[in-house]
Amino acid sequence: MKKAVIALLSMILLAQSCRFRSSVESRVDELIKEKQFKKAEALILEQEETEGLPQRYRILLAKVYFAWGKYPKALKTLYSLNGNIYGKDRKSYISLLLEIADSAYVRGEKRLAIYALQRIIQFDPMYNLGHRYRILGDFYYRKGDCKRAVENYENYISIGGGDLKDVAAPYARCLYEVGRYQDVLEVINSADPRFVERDWIVGNSLFQIGKMYYETEIYDSAIAYFKKVLEFNKPYTIMDDALFYLGLSYEQEGEFDSAIETYEKLIVFYKRSPFAARARDRLNILTK
């Protein structure tokens, strides 16, 4: 009998607590609508003395600061939430971070938008940020963190529903930086023709692919790619490199006449290149 009474009392107290919380939340929402942010803040902070300000109230407090225009304070409040957040509170937490991110970005406070988006990813790595992945991709691109930029650009395209054309230029640049040269060639065609680094990236990607084939002793493929570099003829700065490695590849394939012809071209057209002296050495060996 005693256990049943205790259980009933617990249920009553829980119901009262829920009603009380609901009334506080409703009152705070009213104050926000009335733009009485100071009163809303005070009403929530009153609860800290009795309940230690649980998760729901911290989220509600952040909502007040966001409506008040105090974005850094709203984010700081949300960042103070540690541990797991479940159910309705979890949904409210992520939704508020998204609202802050979108609003801050529109206001030109891009750093705050990034902080909010990063917090969502930290909290739930599987959450789909949609078009916002592009914001993170651009941020990491400017920061020089191409690995993370590529991850976010790929999320933007694959799960965010974004268009490759929107990010092709920085995406291709970062793919080059992380050594994904074949992917560069597939992406670069979608970039704006006015992208100033287009030729540099294409030429160097072709060269790097050829060099990888050379270093892995797949000489026929190396020859094919070094010839593509020469046909593309951009950028000028790697033409001597491509000729020299093309000559070496011909040698490895036993095509000595082609190797000699290639070294001679290098010496004639790029006589000041450091590769010219090396080409002369190879010629001396091949023509003895």
N, C-alpha and C positions, 0 to 999 in steps of 0.2 A: 504494500500500500504506500509506504514511504517513498519507494523508488518511483512509483507512478506519479505521486505529487511533485517530486523533484523534477521529473521529466516534463510535466505540464507547466510548471513554473518557468523552466528553461525555454520552452516553446513560446510562452507569453512574453518573456523578456526579449527573446530573439525577434518576435514580431514587432514589439514596441521599438526595438533598436532599428529595425528596417524601416518602420514608419518614420522614425525620427530622422534617419539618414535621408529618406526620400523627401521629407519636408525641408531639410537643409539644402539639398540639391535644387529643389524647386525654387526656394527663396533666392539662392545664388543665381539661378538662371534669370529670375525676374530682375534682380539687381543689375545683372550684366546688360539686359535689354534696356534698362533705365540709365545705363552708363554710370551707375553708382559703384564704381570698382573698389573704392576704398572700403565701403561698407561690406561688399562681398568678401574682400580679403579678410576683414576683421571677423566676419561671421565664421569663416572657415578656421581661422587661427584660434578662435575660441575653443574649438573642439580638441585642439592639441593638448590642452591642459587635462582633459579627461580621457582621451582615447589615443594620444600620441600621434595623431594625424595619420590615419591608415592610408593605404594606397589610393583608394577612391577619392579621398579628400585632397591628396597631393595632386592627383590628375585634375581635380576640380579647381584647385588653386592655380595650376598652370593655365587652365582654361581662362581664368580671370585675368591673369597677366597677359595672355595672348590677346584677349579682347581689349585690354587696356593699352595695347601697343608696346608692352614691355617684353619683347621677344627674348632677349638674353635671360631675363629672369624666369620666363616660362620654360625655356630649355633647361636652365639650371635646376629648376624644380623637378622636371621630368627625369633629368639625369640622376637626381638623388634617389630615385626608386631603384633599389637593388633586389636581386632575387627574382623569383618567378611571378608573373602576373597572368591571371587566368580569367576566362569567361568574359563578362561584360567589360570589366576593367581593362583587359588586354585589348579589346576592340577599341575602347575609348582612347587608350594610350597611343596606339598606332595612328588612329584617325587624327588625333590632335597633332602629332608630329608631322603628319602629311600636310595638315592645314598650315602649320607654321612654315614648313618648307616651301610650299607653293606661294604663300603670301610674302614671305621674306624674299623669294626669288623675284617676284613681280616688283617689289619695292626696291630692288637693286641690292639688297643685302644678301649677296650670294653666299658669303661665308656662313651665315646663320642657316641658310637653306642646306648647305652641305653638312653642317653639324647635325641637323635634324634627320637628314637622310642616312647619314652614317650611323646614327643611333638606332634607326629602324633595322639596318642591316646587322648591327651588333646584337640587337635584341632578337631578331628573327631573320637569319641568313636566307631563308627560303621565301621570304615575302616578295611578291612581285611589285616592283616600283613602277612598272610601265614606262612611260615616256621619260620619267625622271632619271632613268639609268644614263640618259645622254648627259644630264647635268653633272653626274658623278664622273662619267667618262671624260668630259671636257675639263673638269677640275683636275683629275689625275694627269691628263695630257699636259696641261699648263704647268703642273707641278714637276713633270719629268718622270712620273711613275708610270711607264708605259705598260707594265705588266697588269696593273690594276685598271688602267684606262682600257686596255683590250678586253678585259673581263666585262667591264660595264658596257662597252660598245656592243659586245656580242650579246649581252643580256638585253640591251635595247632592241636589237634586231630580232633575236630568237624568241624571247618571251614578252618583250615590251611592246611588240607590234610596230616597231619603228622601221623607217625606210633606210636602207643602206646608203642611199645618196646623201642623206642628211649628215652622215658622219664619215663618209668614205675617206676624205683627205686626212684628218687626224688619225683615223683608224689605220689607214695604210702606213702612215709615218710610224706609228707605234708597232705595227706588225714588223716593219723593217728593223726597228730597234731591238725587238725581242728575237730576231732571227728567223721569222716565219716568212721567208722570201717568196715561196710559191704562192702563199695566201695573198701577199702583197700584189702580185700580178693579177690575181682574180678580182681583188677589191678596187684597184686603182682605176679601172675602166669606168667605175661608177662615180668617180670624183669629178668635180667641176673642172672643165678644161682649163680654166684660169688658175688652177692650183699650181703655184710657182715651183713647187718641188717635184712635180709629176715626173719630168724627164730624169731628174737626178735619182729619184727612188726606183724608177723602172730600170734604168741602166745599171745601177749598183746592185739591184736585186738579181738581175740576170747574171751579173759577174759573180756574186756570192754563191748562187746556185751552181754555176760552172766550177767555182773553186771547191765547193763541197764535193762535187763529183770527182774532181781531180784528186782531192785528199783521200777520198775513199776508193781511188784507183778504178773508177768507172770512166775510163778515158774517152770512150765514144760519146757519152752524154756530156762530158766536160767540153769536148770539141764543139758539140752542137750549141751549147750555151755561150761559149766564148765567141763563136761566130755570130750569134744573135746580138751580143753586145756590140760587135763591130758594125753590124748592119744597122742597129739602132743609132749608133754613132753619138750617143749622149749618155752621160756628160763627157766632155773632152778629157777630163782629168784621169779617166780610167782606161783610155784607149791603149796606152803603153802597157799597162798591167795585163789587159786582156790579150794583147798580141804575144807577150812573153809567155803567159800560161798556155796560150793556144799552141805556141811552138813546143813547149814542154810536153803537152798532151799528144801532139803529133809524134814526137820522139817515142813516147811510151807505146804508141800504137804501131811503131815501126814505119811511119810515113815520113821518112827523113827528107825527101825532096820538099814536101809541104812545110816541114819544120824550118828548113833552110830559107825558103821563100818568106816565111813569116818573120824570122829573125831579121832578114834583110830589110823588110818593110819597117820594122821597128827602128832599126838603125838609121834609115833614111828619113823617116817622118818624125821621129822623136829622139833625135840625136843627143839632146840635152837630158833625156830621162835617165835616171839611175839604172833603169832596166836595159838601156842601150849597151852599157859596158858588160852586163851579164849576157846579153844576146851575142856580143862579139866572142865571148868565151865559149859559148855553145857552138857558134859557127866554126871557131878554130878547131874544136873537137870533131865536128861533123864533116869538115872539108879536108881533113888530113889525108 
